[in-house]
């Protein structure tokens, strides 16, 4: 793949890359780091791209691998820094529009999922069929259906718990 072709591919899939970054990172700086690392990994693996594979599948696979690795690395890093108040050292970022409360509630519930479940939901909400999801994640189509069904149930239960908690005046900040 020529450099200009790869640049065009990254531009075509910028929304997908940022969507994956947003699914795994709440901090705007972290999201930008993940998006940049995805672009770097696309450049590094361009020579191994198999044109028989859909480019969207290839981009998703790389983006999800980068985001999941970043998420795990950051989680371990934060566990080691228990005494540090992260909010006290966060630099001010350009404000982004706040999503409405329903979208934020769904995002909070999705944050409670493990990385594979989060990837399943992201791919599903992006309109991918089971075969495409299976191809991106490297699992069988039937496994996608099973895991997706269980994950939807898990999300429904989490949303129901939050709704009950809100009606009874409890806090919905628990994860």
Secondary structure, 3 states (H helix, E strand, C coil): CCHHHHHHHHHHCHHHHHHHHHHHCCCHHHHHHHHHHHHHHHHHHHHHCCCCCCHHHHHHHHHHHHHHHHHHHHHHHHHHCCCCCHHHHCCCCCCCCCCCHHHHHHHHHHHCCCHHHHHHHHHHHCCCCHHHHHHHHCCCHHHHHHHHHHHHHHHHHHHHHHHHHHHCCCCCCCC
